[in-house]
Amino acid sequence: MLVNLWYVAEWSDKVKDKPVRAKLLGQNFVLFRDSQGKAHCLSDVCIHRGGALSGGWTTERDCVACPYHGWEFDPEGKVQFIPSRGEGGDVPERARIDAYPTEERYGMIWVFMGDLDEADRYPIPPFPEYEDRANWRPIYTEFSWNAEVNRVVENGIDIAHTSFVHPGFGYREMADKNHITKMERTEYSGTSSCVLYPPPLEGGMGLNKFFRKDKAETHVHPSFYLPGHTVRLHIQVNSWMSMIIFDCNTPIDEHTTRSFVVQVRNFFKWGMFDGGSVKRTLKVFQEDADIVEALSPHYLPESLESEVSVEQDKFMGAWRKVRKVHVEEKGWKIDHKAMQPYEGEKIFTIPSPARRRNPELRWALETVPLVPATNAPSGPDNLVSISEG
């Protein structure tokens, strides 16, 4: 699990007038809204006696109150009021917890899990079709995996598996015909273009099968983004019909991943078709989960030496390269093994921007340990492009 990235913490419409707990990167956080409706995120632990702020309430000070003794924490994580000391009572200098930047995009609350300044953060992945309601209709769903997040992301961009895992998207006998035509990689993302020869399109109350013939050449464009561990899958059904699956994969912990999924389509844009779209999307995710949750080893191998890869795997290799740079050169990987001896005894927290901006501040909570960087930066790597032929 990596720090210094944007992750989706919750759906926007799930956070209303009461605090909500969210778990990311193995840690608990509290989400709440102020009187202006802005979403905020803090560590979900009161540094007084360990109360869970998510079990409390919001106050007239635009704070979240601990349910144990009523201490009030503002959106910056600073205690503003201690009831036992009364109005105007002194607040200890260390009475603060970490607060994290938030943005609301695509119906989701994104939280920046790290201490980088705004100018140094990778952006939230683009999804321009989401705002274009005149041409695209969205549906929303989610899926929970008993699997490590990097396995989930790699599965999402692996086109070769469709011939074997998804009967609605591929034929086994066409596996050698499916191929990658183009691939690009940046410091934190990758895109590719592929050609598949799938069965007729399902859904649309039986109408969709008339819009894509059996084994018709179909262009698919998978993309990945390190922020949100996001997978974007653009499927061109034919010359005028397209759908895009945009899923943000949040690592709840080392063994659990929560996928926040938005699918948009530019055809059959009536609500009567939404239920079927959700059902088919979840069917695909379950087909994937049946395979991914049984993979060995549980974690994505750190080296290709223990696996055998072929040319159809090169886009997954791009994901591994991007991730490897941020583990080995930037040192952003959480060292969960170093925390295991303290389970149940010590609370750790993700470092927030305030710690970097104000190194003189004193804190009650320790930050999560990180795996030290082992390699020096390899130099500019802004774009790698591979084309067929």
Short mmCIF file of the C-alpha atoms (twelve columns), coordinates in Angstrom:
data_MODEL
# 
_entry.id   MODEL 
# 
loop_
_atom_site.group_PDB 
_atom_site.id 
_atom_site.type_symbol 
_atom_site.label_atom_id 
_atom_site.label_alt_id 
_atom_site.label_comp_id 
_atom_site.label_asym_id 
_atom_site.label_seq_id 
_atom_site.Cartn_x 
_atom_site.Cartn_y 
_atom_site.Cartn_z 
_atom_site.pdbx_PDB_model_num 
ATOM 1   C CA . MET A 1   0.000   0.000   0.000   1 
ATOM 2   C CA . LEU A 2   1.333   3.410   -1.005  1 
ATOM 3   C CA . VAL A 3   1.093   6.826   0.653   1 
ATOM 4   C CA . ASN A 4   1.145   10.242  -1.065  1 
ATOM 5   C CA . LEU A 5   -1.743  9.427   -3.401  1 
ATOM 6   C CA . TRP A 6   -5.397  10.379  -3.733  1 
ATOM 7   C CA . TYR A 7   -7.799  7.561   -2.796  1 
ATOM 8   C CA . VAL A 8   -11.582 7.307   -2.747  1 
ATOM 9   C CA . ALA A 9   -12.818 7.133   0.829   1 
ATOM 10  C CA . GLU A 10  -16.590 7.017   0.319   1 
ATOM 11  C CA . TRP A 11  -19.484 7.941   -1.971  1 
ATOM 12  C CA . SER A 12  -20.443 11.602  -1.605  1 
ATOM 13  C CA . ASP A 13  -24.081 10.842  -0.856  1 
ATOM 14  C CA . LYS A 14  -23.126 8.585   2.080   1 
ATOM 15  C CA . VAL A 15  -21.693 11.478  4.093   1 
ATOM 16  C CA . LYS A 16  -24.500 13.774  5.246   1 
ATOM 17  C CA . ASP A 17  -25.108 15.295  8.676   1 
ATOM 18  C CA . LYS A 18  -23.370 12.625  10.752  1 
ATOM 19  C CA . PRO A 19  -19.710 11.537  10.863  1 
ATOM 20  C CA . VAL A 20  -18.851 8.437   8.846   1 
ATOM 21  C CA . ARG A 21  -15.976 6.011   9.365   1 
ATOM 22  C CA . ALA A 22  -13.804 5.111   6.379   1 
ATOM 23  C CA . LYS A 23  -10.940 2.646   6.344   1 
ATOM 24  C CA . LEU A 24  -8.029  3.113   3.958   1 
ATOM 25  C CA . LEU A 25  -4.454  1.808   3.948   1 
ATOM 26  C CA . GLY A 26  -5.180  -0.200  7.071   1 
ATOM 27  C CA . GLN A 27  -6.097  2.908   9.104   1 
ATOM 28  C CA . ASN A 28  -9.430  4.354   10.260  1 
ATOM 29  C CA . PHE A 29  -10.569 7.853   9.316   1 
ATOM 30  C CA . VAL A 30  -13.611 9.988   10.008  1 
ATOM 31  C CA . LEU A 31  -15.443 11.881  7.268   1 
ATOM 32  C CA . PHE A 32  -17.785 14.750  8.135   1 
ATOM 33  C CA . ARG A 33  -19.258 17.887  6.587   1 
ATOM 34  C CA . ASP A 34  -19.076 21.426  7.918   1 
ATOM 35  C CA . SER A 35  -21.974 23.922  7.893   1 
ATOM 36  C CA . GLN A 36  -21.136 24.842  4.282   1 
ATOM 37  C CA . GLY A 37  -21.357 21.220  3.174   1 
ATOM 38  C CA . LYS A 38  -17.637 20.728  2.557   1 
ATOM 39  C CA . ALA A 39  -16.315 17.258  3.323   1 
ATOM 40  C CA . HIS A 40  -13.375 16.839  5.720   1 
ATOM 41  C CA . CYS A 41  -11.243 13.876  6.730   1 
ATOM 42  C CA . LEU A 42  -9.353  13.289  10.009  1 
ATOM 43  C CA . SER A 43  -7.747  10.335  11.729  1 
ATOM 44  C CA . ASP A 44  -10.550 8.501   13.510  1 
ATOM 45  C CA . VAL A 45  -9.024  8.556   16.974  1 
ATOM 46  C CA . CYS A 46  -9.308  11.066  19.791  1 
ATOM 47  C CA . ILE A 47  -5.872  11.649  21.307  1 
ATOM 48  C CA . HIS A 48  -7.471  12.058  24.750  1 
ATOM 49  C CA . ARG A 49  -8.536  8.481   25.480  1 
ATOM 50  C CA . GLY A 50  -8.764  6.846   22.070  1 
ATOM 51  C CA . GLY A 51  -12.437 7.417   21.268  1 
ATOM 52  C CA . ALA A 52  -13.643 6.872   17.691  1 
ATOM 53  C CA . LEU A 53  -14.679 10.278  16.332  1 
ATOM 54  C CA . SER A 54  -16.870 8.566   13.738  1 
ATOM 55  C CA . GLY A 55  -19.184 7.626   16.607  1 
ATOM 56  C CA . GLY A 56  -19.619 11.272  17.592  1 
ATOM 57  C CA . TRP A 57  -21.424 14.261  16.097  1 
ATOM 58  C CA . THR A 58  -20.760 17.568  14.356  1 
ATOM 59  C CA . THR A 59  -21.029 20.837  16.272  1 
ATOM 60  C CA . GLU A 60  -21.794 24.523  15.749  1 
ATOM 61  C CA . ARG A 61  -18.043 25.170  15.648  1 
ATOM 62  C CA . ASP A 62  -17.849 23.072  12.450  1 
ATOM 63  C CA . CYS A 63  -16.040 20.454  14.493  1 
ATOM 64  C CA . VAL A 64  -16.499 16.739  15.001  1 
ATOM 65  C CA . ALA A 65  -16.984 15.788  18.664  1 
ATOM 66  C CA . CYS A 66  -15.667 12.661  20.339  1 
ATOM 67  C CA . PRO A 67  -18.485 10.545  21.810  1 
ATOM 68  C CA . TYR A 68  -16.384 9.653   24.888  1 
ATOM 69  C CA . HIS A 69  -15.683 13.056  26.515  1 
ATOM 70  C CA . GLY A 70  -16.921 15.537  23.916  1 
ATOM 71  C CA . TRP A 71  -13.579 16.951  22.763  1 
ATOM 72  C CA . GLU A 72  -14.157 18.888  19.526  1 
ATOM 73  C CA . PHE A 73  -11.760 18.665  16.583  1 
ATOM 74  C CA . ASP A 74  -11.873 21.241  13.778  1 
ATOM 75  C CA . PRO A 75  -11.328 20.446  10.058  1 
ATOM 76  C CA . GLU A 76  -7.579  20.997  10.525  1 
ATOM 77  C CA . GLY A 77  -7.482  18.349  13.256  1 
ATOM 78  C CA . LYS A 78  -6.919  20.819  16.118  1 
ATOM 79  C CA . VAL A 79  -8.933  20.553  19.339  1 
ATOM 80  C CA . GLN A 80  -11.053 23.679  19.756  1 
ATOM 81  C CA . PHE A 81  -13.055 22.814  22.862  1 
ATOM 82  C CA . ILE A 82  -12.655 20.559  25.904  1 
ATOM 83  C CA . PRO A 83  -15.997 20.420  27.763  1 
ATOM 84  C CA . SER A 84  -14.456 19.536  31.121  1 
ATOM 85  C CA . ARG A 85  -12.470 22.790  30.974  1 
ATOM 86  C CA . GLY A 86  -15.397 24.923  29.860  1 
ATOM 87  C CA . GLU A 87  -15.595 27.716  27.288  1 
ATOM 88  C CA . GLY A 88  -12.259 29.451  26.853  1 
ATOM 89  C CA . GLY A 89  -10.397 26.717  28.679  1 
ATOM 90  C CA . ASP A 90  -6.803  26.017  27.700  1 
ATOM 91  C CA . VAL A 91  -6.166  23.391  25.018  1 
ATOM 92  C CA . PRO A 92  -2.876  21.404  25.232  1 
ATOM 93  C CA . GLU A 93  -0.449  22.147  22.419  1 
ATOM 94  C CA . ARG A 94  -0.315  18.476  21.321  1 
ATOM 95  C CA . ALA A 95  -4.118  18.217  21.152  1 
ATOM 96  C CA . ARG A 96  -4.284  17.630  17.402  1 
ATOM 97  C CA . ILE A 97  -4.710  14.785  14.946  1 
ATOM 98  C CA . ASP A 98  -3.874  14.538  11.257  1 
ATOM 99  C CA . ALA A 99  -6.202  16.174  8.722   1 
ATOM 100 C CA . TYR A 100 -6.180  15.283  5.034   1 
ATOM 101 C CA . PRO A 101 -7.070  17.227  1.869   1 
ATOM 102 C CA . THR A 102 -10.379 16.259  0.257   1 
ATOM 103 C CA . GLU A 103 -11.980 16.720  -3.155  1 
ATOM 104 C CA . GLU A 104 -15.366 15.572  -4.450  1 
ATOM 105 C CA . ARG A 105 -15.312 14.225  -7.986  1 
ATOM 106 C CA . TYR A 106 -17.537 11.816  -9.918  1 
ATOM 107 C CA . GLY A 107 -19.877 11.285  -6.962  1 
ATOM 108 C CA . MET A 108 -16.979 10.236  -4.699  1 
ATOM 109 C CA . ILE A 109 -15.023 11.770  -1.831  1 
ATOM 110 C CA . TRP A 110 -11.312 11.656  -2.630  1 
ATOM 111 C CA . VAL A 111 -8.793  12.007  0.194   1 
ATOM 112 C CA . PHE A 112 -5.069  12.665  -0.168  1 
ATOM 113 C CA . MET A 113 -3.248  10.146  1.979   1 
ATOM 114 C CA . GLY A 114 0.145   11.747  2.489   1 
ATOM 115 C CA . ASP A 115 2.159   14.800  3.416   1 
ATOM 116 C CA . LEU A 116 3.087   16.226  0.000   1 
ATOM 117 C CA . ASP A 117 2.338   19.866  -0.771  1 
ATOM 118 C CA . GLU A 118 -0.433  20.478  -3.277  1 
ATOM 119 C CA . ALA A 119 1.962   21.332  -6.122  1 
ATOM 120 C CA . ASP A 120 3.754   17.996  -5.744  1 
ATOM 121 C CA . ARG A 121 0.705   15.723  -5.800  1 
ATOM 122 C CA . TYR A 122 -0.325  13.647  -8.803  1 
ATOM 123 C CA . PRO A 123 -3.790  14.756  -9.989  1 
ATOM 124 C CA . ILE A 124 -7.048  12.897  -9.547  1 
ATOM 125 C CA . PRO A 125 -7.601  10.890  -12.766 1 
ATOM 126 C CA . PRO A 126 -9.616  12.649  -15.496 1 
ATOM 127 C CA . PHE A 127 -13.138 11.473  -16.342 1 
ATOM 128 C CA . PRO A 128 -14.575 14.140  -18.683 1 
ATOM 129 C CA . GLU A 129 -17.469 11.983  -19.851 1 
ATOM 130 C CA . TYR A 130 -18.933 11.987  -16.336 1 
ATOM 131 C CA . GLU A 131 -19.896 15.674  -16.546 1 
ATOM 132 C CA . ASP A 132 -21.276 15.368  -20.086 1 
ATOM 133 C CA . ARG A 133 -24.777 14.229  -19.156 1 
ATOM 134 C CA . ALA A 134 -26.153 15.210  -22.554 1 
ATOM 135 C CA . ASN A 135 -24.162 12.390  -24.159 1 
ATOM 136 C CA . TRP A 136 -23.331 9.945   -21.362 1 
ATOM 137 C CA . ARG A 137 -25.499 8.295   -18.708 1 
ATOM 138 C CA . PRO A 138 -23.825 7.092   -15.478 1 
ATOM 139 C CA . ILE A 139 -24.618 4.182   -13.208 1 
ATOM 140 C CA . TYR A 140 -22.976 3.526   -9.833  1 
ATOM 141 C CA . THR A 141 -22.058 0.376   -7.976  1 
ATOM 142 C CA . GLU A 142 -19.255 -1.051  -5.855  1 
ATOM 143 C CA . PHE A 143 -17.533 -4.343  -5.189  1 
ATOM 144 C CA . SER A 144 -15.460 -5.736  -2.313  1 
ATOM 145 C CA . TRP A 145 -12.548 -8.094  -2.947  1 
ATOM 146 C CA . ASN A 146 -10.734 -10.408 -0.571  1 
ATOM 147 C CA . ALA A 147 -7.611  -9.556  -2.503  1 
ATOM 148 C CA . GLU A 148 -4.621  -7.224  -2.447  1 
ATOM 149 C CA . VAL A 149 -5.186  -4.011  -4.394  1 
ATOM 150 C CA . ASN A 150 -2.345  -4.460  -6.895  1 
ATOM 151 C CA . ARG A 151 -3.762  -7.818  -7.942  1 
ATOM 152 C CA . VAL A 152 -7.119  -6.135  -8.499  1 
ATOM 153 C CA . VAL A 153 -5.650  -3.352  -10.639 1 
ATOM 154 C CA . GLU A 154 -3.569  -5.732  -12.739 1 
ATOM 155 C CA . ASN A 155 -6.627  -7.869  -13.391 1 
ATOM 156 C CA . GLY A 156 -8.544  -4.804  -14.564 1 
ATOM 157 C CA . ILE A 157 -6.048  -3.948  -17.286 1 
ATOM 158 C CA . ASP A 158 -5.373  -7.537  -18.399 1 
ATOM 159 C CA . ILE A 159 -7.181  -8.005  -21.704 1 
ATOM 160 C CA . ALA A 160 -5.844  -11.516 -22.346 1 
ATOM 161 C CA . HIS A 161 -7.899  -13.035 -19.524 1 
ATOM 162 C CA . THR A 162 -11.251 -12.071 -21.065 1 
ATOM 163 C CA . SER A 163 -11.212 -15.085 -23.401 1 
ATOM 164 C CA . PHE A 164 -11.192 -17.426 -20.413 1 
ATOM 165 C CA . VAL A 165 -12.842 -15.642 -17.483 1 
ATOM 166 C CA . HIS A 166 -15.660 -13.699 -19.157 1 
ATOM 167 C CA . PRO A 167 -17.854 -15.693 -21.561 1 
ATOM 168 C CA . GLY A 168 -19.708 -12.500 -22.485 1 
ATOM 169 C CA . PHE A 169 -16.504 -10.801 -23.661 1 
ATOM 170 C CA . GLY A 170 -14.356 -13.467 -25.278 1 
ATOM 171 C CA . TYR A 171 -13.881 -16.860 -26.883 1 
ATOM 172 C CA . ARG A 172 -11.064 -19.200 -25.934 1 
ATOM 173 C CA . GLU A 173 -10.369 -19.979 -29.582 1 
ATOM 174 C CA . MET A 174 -9.849  -16.258 -30.286 1 
ATOM 175 C CA . ALA A 175 -7.178  -15.783 -27.608 1 
ATOM 176 C CA . ASP A 176 -4.361  -15.663 -30.168 1 
ATOM 177 C CA . LYS A 177 -6.212  -13.047 -32.229 1 
ATOM 178 C CA . ASN A 178 -6.704  -10.550 -29.395 1 
ATOM 179 C CA . HIS A 179 -3.758  -8.172  -29.286 1 
ATOM 180 C CA . ILE A 180 -2.361  -4.857  -28.051 1 
ATOM 181 C CA . THR A 181 -1.847  -2.241  -30.752 1 
ATOM 182 C CA . LYS A 182 -0.489  0.683   -28.744 1 
ATOM 183 C CA . MET A 183 0.765   1.411   -25.256 1 
ATOM 184 C CA . GLU A 184 1.964   4.503   -23.411 1 
ATOM 185 C CA . ARG A 185 3.298   4.997   -19.895 1 
ATOM 186 C CA . THR A 186 3.922   8.111   -17.822 1 
ATOM 187 C CA . GLU A 187 5.314   8.570   -14.323 1 
ATOM 188 C CA . TYR A 188 1.984   7.689   -12.706 1 
ATOM 189 C CA . SER A 189 -0.312  6.289   -15.433 1 
ATOM 190 C CA . GLY A 190 -0.575  4.147   -18.527 1 
ATOM 191 C CA . THR A 191 -2.897  3.758   -21.505 1 
ATOM 192 C CA . SER A 192 -3.226  1.096   -24.164 1 
ATOM 193 C CA . SER A 193 -5.324  0.184   -27.176 1 
ATOM 194 C CA . CYS A 194 -6.359  -3.382  -27.922 1 
ATOM 195 C CA . VAL A 195 -8.345  -5.356  -30.472 1 
ATOM 196 C CA . LEU A 196 -10.689 -8.130  -29.337 1 
ATOM 197 C CA . TYR A 197 -13.119 -10.443 -31.128 1 
ATOM 198 C CA . PRO A 198 -15.934 -10.991 -28.603 1 
ATOM 199 C CA . PRO A 199 -19.423 -12.540 -28.738 1 
ATOM 200 C CA . PRO A 200 -22.478 -10.380 -29.559 1 
ATOM 201 C CA . LEU A 201 -23.134 -7.624  -27.034 1 
ATOM 202 C CA . GLU A 202 -25.393 -8.617  -24.135 1 
ATOM 203 C CA . GLY A 203 -28.148 -6.576  -22.490 1 
ATOM 204 C CA . GLY A 204 -30.406 -3.806  -23.717 1 
ATOM 205 C CA . MET A 205 -33.399 -6.138  -23.302 1 
ATOM 206 C CA . GLY A 206 -32.016 -8.251  -26.129 1 
ATOM 207 C CA . LEU A 207 -31.453 -5.324  -28.487 1 
ATOM 208 C CA . ASN A 208 -27.696 -4.994  -27.984 1 
ATOM 209 C CA . LYS A 209 -26.911 -8.159  -29.906 1 
ATOM 210 C CA . PHE A 210 -27.944 -6.397  -33.117 1 
ATOM 211 C CA . PHE A 211 -25.270 -3.728  -32.665 1 
ATOM 212 C CA . ARG A 212 -22.207 -5.975  -32.519 1 
ATOM 213 C CA . LYS A 213 -21.936 -9.101  -34.600 1 
ATOM 214 C CA . ASP A 214 -20.355 -12.277 -33.356 1 
ATOM 215 C CA . LYS A 215 -16.533 -11.991 -33.288 1 
ATOM 216 C CA . ALA A 216 -16.656 -8.491  -34.754 1 
ATOM 217 C CA . GLU A 217 -13.417 -6.523  -34.363 1 
ATOM 218 C CA . THR A 218 -13.852 -4.480  -31.202 1 
ATOM 219 C CA . HIS A 219 -11.515 -1.778  -29.933 1 
ATOM 220 C CA . VAL A 220 -10.886 -1.577  -26.190 1 
ATOM 221 C CA . HIS A 221 -8.732  0.996   -24.405 1 
ATOM 222 C CA . PRO A 222 -7.594  0.087   -20.847 1 
ATOM 223 C CA . SER A 223 -5.869  2.727   -18.713 1 
ATOM 224 C CA . PHE A 224 -4.473  2.804   -15.193 1 
ATOM 225 C CA . TYR A 225 -3.668  5.645   -12.820 1 
ATOM 226 C CA . LEU A 226 -1.647  5.401   -9.624  1 
ATOM 227 C CA . PRO A 227 -3.940  7.949   -7.866  1 
ATOM 228 C CA . GLY A 228 -6.947  6.034   -6.644  1 
ATOM 229 C CA . HIS A 229 -5.394  2.882   -8.121  1 
ATOM 230 C CA . THR A 230 -7.888  3.694   -10.851 1 
ATOM 231 C CA . VAL A 231 -8.729  1.522   -13.850 1 
ATOM 232 C CA . ARG A 232 -10.517 3.060   -16.836 1 
ATOM 233 C CA . LEU A 233 -11.823 0.666   -19.489 1 
ATOM 234 C CA . HIS A 234 -13.218 2.285   -22.652 1 
ATOM 235 C CA . ILE A 235 -15.070 -0.220  -24.847 1 
ATOM 236 C CA . GLN A 236 -16.008 0.871   -28.372 1 
ATOM 237 C CA . VAL A 237 -18.928 -1.436  -29.105 1 
ATOM 238 C CA . ASN A 238 -19.137 -0.170  -32.685 1 
ATOM 239 C CA . SER A 239 -18.564 3.091   -34.551 1 
ATOM 240 C CA . TRP A 240 -21.135 5.004   -32.465 1 
ATOM 241 C CA . MET A 241 -21.713 3.017   -29.261 1 
ATOM 242 C CA . SER A 242 -19.270 3.202   -26.344 1 
ATOM 243 C CA . MET A 243 -19.200 2.447   -22.654 1 
ATOM 244 C CA . ILE A 244 -16.574 3.348   -20.066 1 
ATOM 245 C CA . ILE A 245 -16.022 1.568   -16.768 1 
ATOM 246 C CA . PHE A 246 -14.170 3.802   -14.297 1 
ATOM 247 C CA . ASP A 247 -13.303 1.996   -11.081 1 
ATOM 248 C CA . CYS A 248 -11.280 3.370   -8.187  1 
ATOM 249 C CA . ASN A 249 -9.740  0.616   -6.114  1 
ATOM 250 C CA . THR A 250 -9.190  1.557   -2.487  1 
ATOM 251 C CA . PRO A 251 -6.930  -0.681  -0.378  1 
ATOM 252 C CA . ILE A 252 -8.860  -1.140  2.864   1 
ATOM 253 C CA . ASP A 253 -5.947  -3.152  4.200   1 
ATOM 254 C CA . GLU A 254 -3.377  -5.632  2.891   1 
ATOM 255 C CA . HIS A 255 -6.066  -8.222  2.186   1 
ATOM 256 C CA . THR A 256 -9.170  -6.240  1.225   1 
ATOM 257 C CA . THR A 257 -9.973  -3.908  -1.660  1 
ATOM 258 C CA . ARG A 258 -13.100 -1.825  -2.182  1 
ATOM 259 C CA . SER A 259 -13.880 -0.837  -5.775  1 
ATOM 260 C CA . PHE A 260 -15.964 2.294   -6.358  1 
ATOM 261 C CA . VAL A 261 -17.395 1.849   -9.847  1 
ATOM 262 C CA . VAL A 262 -18.968 4.334   -12.237 1 
ATOM 263 C CA . GLN A 263 -19.988 3.162   -15.691 1 
ATOM 264 C CA . VAL A 264 -21.124 5.591   -18.389 1 
ATOM 265 C CA . ARG A 265 -22.699 4.738   -21.741 1 
ATOM 266 C CA . ASN A 266 -23.647 6.852   -24.744 1 
ATOM 267 C CA . PHE A 267 -26.515 4.617   -25.874 1 
ATOM 268 C CA . PHE A 268 -29.902 3.567   -24.442 1 
ATOM 269 C CA . LYS A 269 -29.689 6.502   -22.026 1 
ATOM 270 C CA . TRP A 270 -32.970 5.776   -20.259 1 
ATOM 271 C CA . GLY A 271 -33.302 4.694   -16.657 1 
ATOM 272 C CA . MET A 272 -35.075 1.484   -17.622 1 
ATOM 273 C CA . PHE A 273 -31.719 0.072   -18.769 1 
ATOM 274 C CA . ASP A 274 -29.738 1.004   -15.624 1 
ATOM 275 C CA . GLY A 275 -30.602 -2.055  -13.559 1 
ATOM 276 C CA . GLY A 276 -29.400 -4.416  -16.239 1 
ATOM 277 C CA . SER A 277 -26.154 -2.468  -16.617 1 
ATOM 278 C CA . VAL A 278 -25.450 -2.696  -12.897 1 
ATOM 279 C CA . LYS A 279 -26.239 -6.416  -12.858 1 
ATOM 280 C CA . ARG A 280 -23.910 -7.167  -15.785 1 
ATOM 281 C CA . THR A 281 -21.125 -5.049  -14.310 1 
ATOM 282 C CA . LEU A 282 -21.279 -6.873  -10.982 1 
ATOM 283 C CA . LYS A 283 -21.371 -10.217 -12.810 1 
ATOM 284 C CA . VAL A 284 -18.079 -9.339  -14.511 1 
ATOM 285 C CA . PHE A 285 -16.505 -8.291  -11.204 1 
ATOM 286 C CA . GLN A 286 -17.600 -11.534 -9.560  1 
ATOM 287 C CA . GLU A 287 -16.145 -13.577 -12.413 1 
ATOM 288 C CA . ASP A 288 -12.865 -11.757 -11.842 1 
ATOM 289 C CA . ALA A 289 -13.014 -12.162 -8.071  1 
ATOM 290 C CA . ASP A 290 -13.429 -15.929 -8.375  1 
ATOM 291 C CA . ILE A 291 -9.991  -15.987 -10.015 1 
ATOM 292 C CA . VAL A 292 -8.169  -13.101 -8.310  1 
ATOM 293 C CA . GLU A 293 -9.055  -14.111 -4.756  1 
ATOM 294 C CA . ALA A 294 -7.460  -17.525 -5.382  1 
ATOM 295 C CA . LEU A 295 -4.186  -16.261 -6.890  1 
ATOM 296 C CA . SER A 296 -0.865  -17.297 -5.371  1 
ATOM 297 C CA . PRO A 297 1.005   -15.626 -3.889  1 
ATOM 298 C CA . HIS A 298 -1.429  -13.209 -2.282  1 
ATOM 299 C CA . TYR A 299 0.772   -10.206 -3.072  1 
ATOM 300 C CA . LEU A 300 1.929   -9.091  -6.487  1 
ATOM 301 C CA . PRO A 301 5.470   -10.456 -6.914  1 
ATOM 302 C CA . GLU A 302 8.116   -7.750  -6.550  1 
ATOM 303 C CA . SER A 303 10.205  -9.347  -9.285  1 
ATOM 304 C CA . LEU A 304 9.380   -10.932 -12.636 1 
ATOM 305 C CA . GLU A 305 11.971  -13.598 -11.904 1 
ATOM 306 C CA . SER A 306 9.346   -15.747 -10.181 1 
ATOM 307 C CA . GLU A 307 6.896   -15.579 -13.098 1 
ATOM 308 C CA . VAL A 308 6.974   -16.273 -16.823 1 
ATOM 309 C CA . SER A 309 5.543   -13.484 -19.006 1 
ATOM 310 C CA . VAL A 310 4.798   -13.151 -22.714 1 
ATOM 311 C CA . GLU A 311 4.183   -10.191 -25.028 1 
ATOM 312 C CA . GLN A 312 0.478   -9.986  -24.173 1 
ATOM 313 C CA . ASP A 313 1.482   -9.152  -20.586 1 
ATOM 314 C CA . LYS A 314 3.417   -5.984  -21.423 1 
ATOM 315 C CA . PHE A 315 0.722   -3.581  -20.213 1 
ATOM 316 C CA . MET A 316 0.621   -5.267  -16.811 1 
ATOM 317 C CA . GLY A 317 4.387   -4.880  -16.868 1 
ATOM 318 C CA . ALA A 318 3.867   -1.129  -17.297 1 
ATOM 319 C CA . TRP A 319 1.747   -1.048  -14.118 1 
ATOM 320 C CA . ARG A 320 4.405   -2.971  -12.227 1 
ATOM 321 C CA . LYS A 321 7.111   -0.601  -13.457 1 
ATOM 322 C CA . VAL A 322 5.187   2.473   -12.300 1 
ATOM 323 C CA . ARG A 323 4.499   0.928   -8.913  1 
ATOM 324 C CA . LYS A 324 8.088   -0.290  -8.501  1 
ATOM 325 C CA . VAL A 325 9.489   3.202   -9.001  1 
ATOM 326 C CA . HIS A 326 7.324   4.551   -6.182  1 
ATOM 327 C CA . VAL A 327 8.316   1.703   -3.876  1 
ATOM 328 C CA . GLU A 328 12.040  1.505   -4.559  1 
ATOM 329 C CA . GLU A 329 12.930  5.075   -5.557  1 
ATOM 330 C CA . LYS A 330 10.394  7.211   -3.690  1 
ATOM 331 C CA . GLY A 331 9.932   5.036   -0.600  1 
ATOM 332 C CA . TRP A 332 6.141   5.390   -0.477  1 
ATOM 333 C CA . LYS A 333 5.280   1.820   0.564   1 
ATOM 334 C CA . ILE A 334 3.819   1.296   4.040   1 
ATOM 335 C CA . ASP A 335 5.821   -1.246  6.032   1 
ATOM 336 C CA . HIS A 336 2.912   -3.223  7.458   1 
ATOM 337 C CA . LYS A 337 5.258   -5.890  8.827   1 
ATOM 338 C CA . ALA A 338 6.955   -3.304  11.052  1 
ATOM 339 C CA . MET A 339 3.581   -2.456  12.622  1 
ATOM 340 C CA . GLN A 340 2.478   -6.019  13.321  1 
ATOM 341 C CA . PRO A 341 4.287   -6.353  16.698  1 
ATOM 342 C CA . TYR A 342 2.327   -3.326  17.974  1 
ATOM 343 C CA . GLU A 343 -1.133  -4.481  16.895  1 
ATOM 344 C CA . GLY A 344 -3.619  -3.592  19.597  1 
ATOM 345 C CA . GLU A 345 -0.980  -1.628  21.534  1 
ATOM 346 C CA . LYS A 346 -0.155  1.404   19.423  1 
ATOM 347 C CA . ILE A 347 -2.055  3.602   16.959  1 
ATOM 348 C CA . PHE A 348 -0.301  4.746   13.809  1 
ATOM 349 C CA . THR A 349 -1.488  7.378   11.376  1 
ATOM 350 C CA . ILE A 350 -0.795  8.413   7.784   1 
ATOM 351 C CA . PRO A 351 1.426   11.541  7.737   1 
ATOM 352 C CA . SER A 352 -0.532  14.659  6.716   1 
ATOM 353 C CA . PRO A 353 0.635   17.852  4.938   1 
ATOM 354 C CA . ALA A 354 0.679   19.757  8.257   1 
ATOM 355 C CA . ARG A 355 3.569   17.620  9.463   1 
ATOM 356 C CA . ARG A 356 5.730   18.603  6.502   1 
ATOM 357 C CA . ARG A 357 4.680   22.274  6.524   1 
ATOM 358 C CA . ASN A 358 5.143   22.665  10.274  1 
ATOM 359 C CA . PRO A 359 7.972   20.397  11.452  1 
ATOM 360 C CA . GLU A 360 8.039   22.195  14.805  1 
ATOM 361 C CA . LEU A 361 4.590   20.885  15.779  1 
ATOM 362 C CA . ARG A 362 4.363   18.156  18.389  1 
ATOM 363 C CA . TRP A 363 2.052   15.172  17.812  1 
ATOM 364 C CA . ALA A 364 0.647   12.451  20.039  1 
ATOM 365 C CA . LEU A 365 0.435   9.820   17.277  1 
ATOM 366 C CA . GLU A 366 3.298   8.237   15.355  1 
ATOM 367 C CA . THR A 367 3.138   7.952   11.577  1 
ATOM 368 C CA . VAL A 368 3.127   4.629   9.763   1 
ATOM 369 C CA . PRO A 369 6.605   3.270   9.042   1 
ATOM 370 C CA . LEU A 370 7.629   3.212   5.381   1 
ATOM 371 C CA . VAL A 371 9.859   0.776   3.547   1 
ATOM 372 C CA . PRO A 372 13.072  2.724   2.854   1 
ATOM 373 C CA . ALA A 373 13.876  3.563   -0.756  1 
ATOM 374 C CA . THR A 374 16.553  1.207   -2.084  1 
ATOM 375 C CA . ASN A 375 17.361  2.719   -5.476  1 
ATOM 376 C CA . ALA A 376 18.307  6.208   -6.550  1 
ATOM 377 C CA . PRO A 377 15.949  7.908   -9.055  1 
ATOM 378 C CA . SER A 378 16.594  6.537   -12.525 1 
ATOM 379 C CA . GLY A 379 16.201  9.872   -14.309 1 
ATOM 380 C CA . PRO A 380 13.474  11.243  -16.595 1 
ATOM 381 C CA . ASP A 381 10.819  8.706   -17.490 1 
ATOM 382 C CA . ASN A 382 7.989   10.917  -18.686 1 
ATOM 383 C CA . LEU A 383 6.612   8.714   -21.440 1 
ATOM 384 C CA . VAL A 384 7.181   5.283   -22.862 1 
ATOM 385 C CA . SER A 385 5.315   4.462   -26.053 1 
ATOM 386 C CA . ILE A 386 5.083   1.087   -27.747 1 
ATOM 387 C CA . SER A 387 3.170   0.578   -30.979 1 
ATOM 388 C CA . GLU A 388 2.389   -2.535  -32.941 1 
ATOM 389 C CA . GLY A 389 4.527   -3.315  -35.901 1 
# 
